[in-house]
Amino acid sequence: MLLIFQTLEAILLRTASDLSHFSVVGMNIVKKLIHSYVKLIYAALYSENCMMSRGCLTLLSAMVAQGPDSARDVCSHFDFNNKYLPGLLKKGFKKGRTDVRMACIQFALSFLVAGDNALLAQVLELKDFIPDILRSEIKEDRVSTVNLLLSTLRTKVVHNKNISKMQKVRFFTAEVLLHIASLYRWNGITDVSPEDLKVAQGSEEVGKAMVRELVHSFLMDLCCSLKHGITFCDPSLGTSGKGGNVVLLHFLLGLRTAAEDQVVADLLVNILKVCPDLLDRYFKETHYSFVPRVTSAWMDNVRLLKKICEAQPDISKSCKTSEFIPLPGLLSVAMVTTVPAVCNIIMLSKGLNLPSTVVKHSILSLVSMVLRRALRNTEHRLSEATWPRSQMYTLPAVQEFVQLCREAVSEVLPDMNNLVALWQSLLKQKREPTDGPAEPKEGDVSTVKTRGDRDRSC
């Protein structure tokens, strides 16, 4: 039977390519197999023989490759709900030997390649067909397999203008995105030659660098592009109370290595840059703790916080709105990108009261960042070149808005007298001469790192 499958596959591959003038013959073979031998195909597909299962899958891929009509026929007759179908992705799976799994992936992707837009949308609506590929052993797939999977999804789904943004959102759920992001920790086999990578040939890191670049480029395109991706623009920056980019929010909350992995951090920062409406909810729901502690983990979290804030535009979108928004609502929009939701008077005061100089410096840098952003926004609003062009707000209204901004910022900052006293105290400590080697203090960087290694709960 395997020999017959291989013969039919060879014929169908030719009628789908260089012998396309015999496409009618290929279509007749497909129809005959579907209508008369489907039970035999299922028996071979789910048999215990790995070679038989692989041969059946490659035959099915060749049947789909005949064109949109044959792909539609196969899709309408194939049982995608069979409970044994997901098992094919793990059948006989061993690192370095993925024949059945690879054939299964090629079968799934053949619908995206050969099908028309209507069939493609239908396949994307199948709950587990393609997502099961991402859920199973993807971190151990070969580089060529990962490249085939991501490049096909990018070309046929992400960049497909005929697939709506809502269809993409339904397919690329937070769970699917997290499985794709697991490729940042890929540990498979390198079977292709790297190009333009600053990694030595033959190094074990070559494959990891290639896959990390592939998955990062894919996720940046999918999650950060308003044109092709799954992001929605929210002019209210999340202050309207609407759902917004919920899928991306859940995805971001699942990225638990952003503080340690610079590439993951870059993805997170860019998503929040495109979707500032997620800022408040992300800071409130993230597993990262910003409560000041003398740990290296807290320092990593603060560095991530500053990266996120610094990526936001200096001038709030509230200052550039073309719609009239009542001043309280306008203030809420402005505060989203001016003051991070985790920065409040309790958090900042606690950090300043800790004996660690390093922690105090980090808190003061946050205060400085908030003040600079607030200053730029108020100066922009009061600029003579800005407010006269606005037909919605009079100068008194602008001045009232600026005053509201100042009051809102002052409410989250520690007492200014305390800040000045602390600054003078730190200057005094810096100027005091020391006799002999100084004893390590609680705030020294070495102390922070040592304690951080024992407490990564931040």
N, C-alpha and C positions, 0 to 999 in steps of 0.2 A: 504493500500500500504506500509506503514511504517513497518508493521509486516512482509510482504513479503521480503522487503529489509533486515531486520534484520536476517531473516531465511537464505537467500542466503549468506549474509555476514558470518554467523556462519559456513555454509557449506564450503565456500571458504577458510576461515581461517584454517579449519581443513585439507583440501586437500593441503594447502600450507605448512603445518607443519607435524603433527604426522600421517596424513593419506595421505602422499605423493604418495603412490602406487595407489591412486585414482586421481592422477593429471590430467589424461585424462578427467575425469568427470568435474573437475574444469575448464579446458580449454574449454570444450564444453559449460559450463554455461556462461563463459566470452564471447565466440563468439556469443552465442544466444542473450545475453543482448546487445552486441554492434550492431549487424546487425538487430535486430528486435524491440528492445525497447529503442533505443537511445533517441527518442523524449520524451518518458515517463520519462527517466532519467533526461533530461534537464528540463522538467516541474517540477519535484520534486526538482531538485537542486536549481532552481531560484524561488521557491514558497515563499510566505510570511511566511510560517510555519517554524520556526527555527528547530524544531525537524525533520521535513521532509528533510530539507537541510542537516542537520548533518547526518541523516541516509543514505542519498544518497552519501555523501562524504566518509563515512566509508565503504560503499559498493564498491565504486570506488577504494579505497585504497586496499581492499581485492582482487579486480580483478587484480590490478597491482602486488600484492604480489605473484601471481601464478608463476611468473618467468619472464625471459627476453622476451619470446615470447608474453605472455599476456600483459606485460608492453608495448611492442612495438605496439601491436594491439590497446590498449587503447590510447596510445599517438597519433597514426596515425588517430584515429577517433574522438578524443576529440577536441572541439573548444576552443583553448587557447586564441583566440582573442575576445571572447564574452565580450561585454562591461559591463556585470553584474558580471563577474567573480571576479574582484578586490573587489566588494562590499561584497562578502562573508566573507572577512577578517575582516569586521567591522560589520557584521550582528549581531544584538542583543548583541553587545559588551558592557560589563560593567566590571569594575574592579572586579576581583574575579570570573567572569562568562564568559568564553570564549569558550563555547562548539563548536560553528560553526567555529570560527577562528582556534581552535586547530585541528579540523577535516580537515580543509583546509590545514593547515601546514603539517599534517601527509600525506595527499594525495600528496602534492608536493614532500615531501621527499621520498615517496615510490618509485618514479621513480629513485632516486639516489641509493636507497638500492637494489631494485630488478632488475633494468635494467643493461644491459651490457655496456661496455665502449662506444660503438657507440651511444646507446640511451642516455647515460649520457651526451655525448658531444652535442647531439641534444637538450636535455632539457636545457642545459646551454646557448644555443644560442637563446632560447626563450626570447624575449626582457624584458618582465615584469613579467613572471610567478613567479619565486622565488624572484626576487628583490622587488616585491610588498609586500611580507611578511615583508621585512626589512623596507619598507617605512611606514608601518601602525602599530601604537600602540605597537611597539616592546618594548618600554620602560615600558609598563604596563603588559607585559606578565609575567607569572609565571616563577620562577627560573627553574623549570623542563623543560619548553618549550624552554627557552633560551639555556639551556644545550643541549637539543635534537637537536636544530637547528645548533648550532655552532659545536657540536661534529660530526654531520653527514656531514656538509660541510668540516670539517677538514679531516675526514677519506676518504670520497668519492671524494673530489675535490682537496683539497690542497695537500694531501699526495699521490694522485693517479698518478703514473708514466706515465699512458697512456693519461693523460690530459696534453697537451702542455702548456708551459708558456704563449704563446700568447692567448690560449683559456681562461686561468685563468685571464689574463689581461682584455680581453673583458668582462668577467663576473663580476669581481671585479672592477668595475669602481670607480672613485673617489667618486661619489654620493653614491654608495653602501657601500663603506668603511666608509664614514661619518655617514651613518645610523647605521652601526655596532658600530662605536665609540660612538654613542649617548647612548649606554648601560653603558658607564661610569657614566651616570646620571640616571641610572635605578631607577624606583619607583614603582615596581610591588609588587606581593605577594610572600612571602617565603613559599614554600610548600615542601622543602626537608631539611634534617638535614645537618648542616655544618660539615665538617671534616677538622681537622688541621687548623682551623681559630682562630686567637687570638681575638675573639669577644665573649662576654658573651652570653650564650644561652638565647633566648627570646628577645634579644635586637633588636630594629628596624634596626640596622645597619648590622645585620647578612646577610640578603639577598643582601644588597648593596655590602658588601664586597665579597660575593660569586660571584656575577655577574661581578663585576669589575675584579676579578681574572680570570674568564672565558674569558671575552672579551679581556683582556690584553694578556693572553697566546695565544689566537687565532690570534690577530693582530700581535703579535711579530713573530709568526710562518709564517704568510702570507706575512708580509711586510719586514722581516729582514732575511729571509732564501734564500740564493742563490740557494739552492738545491730544495726546495719545493715551495718557494714563487714566487712573481711577480717582483722581483728585477733583473735588468740586470747590469752586470759589465761594467763600462766604464773606461778603462785605462787612458783616457785623462782627467778624472775628470771634464767633461763638457766643456773643452776648445776647443773641436773639432767643436762645434756648432751643433752637432746632437741632435735629440729630447731627447733621453735618457729615464729616468724613469718619463715620463710626468704624468702618473696616480698618482704615489706616490707624485709628487710635488704638484698637485692640492689637494690631500688628506691632505698633511702637511699644506698647506695654509688655509685649512678649519678648522684645529684644533686650536680653539681660546681660549682654557683654559690651554694651556701648561705652561704659566707663573705662574698660580695659583695652578694647579693640578699636584702633583708630579708624579703620575702614567702616565698621558698623556705626561708629560715632558720626562719621561723615554722612552716612545714609540717614540717620536719625535727624541730624541737624538740617539737612537739606529738605527732608519731608516737612519738618516744622517751619522751615522758611517759606515753603510754598503754601502750607496750611496753618497759618498762625491762629486759626480758629481752634486748633487743638492744644494750644499752649497751656491754657488754664487747666483743662481737664487732664492733660498729661502730667503736669506737675502735681496735681492733687491725687492722682491714682497710681503713679509710678511706684515701683518697689524700691527705688533709690531713696535713701533718707538724707535729708539736708539739715537735720538737727545737728548743730555744731558738736563735734567730738574730736579728740586728739588722736585721729587715726588716718592712715594713708588712704583708706577707702573713702572717708569723707572728703579728703582732698581731691581724689579722683572725681567724685560726684560734683564737687564745686567747679572743677575745671570743665566738666561736661556742661554744667549749668551756664557758665560764662560763654562757652562756644555757642550754645543755643541762642543766648541773648545777643551776642555780638553778630550773629548771622541775620538778625532781624534788621529791617531798614531803620536808619537813624531817625527819619521823620515818619511818624505814625501815619497810617492810611487815613486816620480820622482828619488829618490836616489837608488831605488831598481829595476828600469826598466831593462828589458832584451832586449829592442829594442832601436835602435839609434833614438834619437829625437834631432833635431836642438836645440841649446841652448836657443833661444827665446821661443820655445814651451816648453822646459824643465822648464824654469823659470816660465811660466804661470801655469804649473801643480804644481810646488812647492809652489807657492804663494796661491793656493786655500786653503790649510790646514795650512799655516803659518800665513797669515793675513786675518781675516774675512772681507768680502766685505764691511761691514758697518763701519769698522775702517779706517778712513782716517784722514788726517791732520786737516781738518775743524772740524770734530766731536770731535776729541781728544782735540784740542785747545779750543774749546768752553767749554768743560767740565772742563778744567783746569782753565778757566777764571771765572767760576761761584764761588760765595762766599762760597758755601757749602763745608765743609771739607769732608763730606761723599761722595759727587759726585767726588771730586778731588781724593779721595782714590780709588774709583772704576775705574776711568780713568787710574790712575797710575798702578793699578793691571792689566788692559788690556794691557798697554804698556809693563809691565814686562813679561806678558805671551807671547806676540808677540816676544820680544827680546830673551826669553829663547828658544822658538821653532826655531827661526832663527839660534841661536847659535848652537843648537844640530844638525841641518841639515848641517850647514857649517863645523862643526867639523867632522861629519860623512863623508862628501865628501872628506875632506882633510886628513882623517885618512890613515896612511900608510898601514893599514890592509885592506882598502876598495878599493882605486883607482887602485892599481896594478892589482886587479882581473878583472877590467873592460877592455874588449877588444875593446870597442867602443870609449872611451874618454881617451885622453892622459892627462898627468899631467897639461900641460899648459891649456888645455880645461877645466879641472876641476877647476883650479884656476880662469879662466875667468868666469866660471859659479858662483863660490862663490862670486866674485866681483859684478856680476850682481845681485845676491840675496841681498847683502849688500846695494847696491844702491836702489833697489826696496823697501826694508824695510825702509830705511832712508827717502824715499819720503813720506811715510804715517805717519811718526812720527813727533811730534812737535820739535822745535829747542832744541837741547840738553842743551844749556845754560839756556833756560827758565825752563827746567825740573829740573836742578840742583838748580836754584834760588828758585823754588817753594819748592823743598825738604828742603832747608835750612830755608825757611820761616816757613814751617810747624814745623820743629824741634824747631825753636825759639819760636813759639807760645806755643809749648808743655812745654818748659822749664820755661816760664814766670810764676811767682807766682801770685795767685789770692787772693784778699782780699774779704772775705765774699762769699756768694753764687753767682755763676756765672749766668749771665743772659742768657736765652736761645738764641742761635744763629740760623741763618737761616739754617746752615748746620747740626744742631743736628738731630739725628735719629727721635726724636719725631716730629720735624718740618717737616721732610720728610714725615713721615707717615700721619700727619694731612693734609698736602697739597695733598698727594697722594689720600686720600680718596675723595677729591673734584675733582680730575682730573684723571680719569682712561682711558683717551683717548689715553694714551701711549700704 
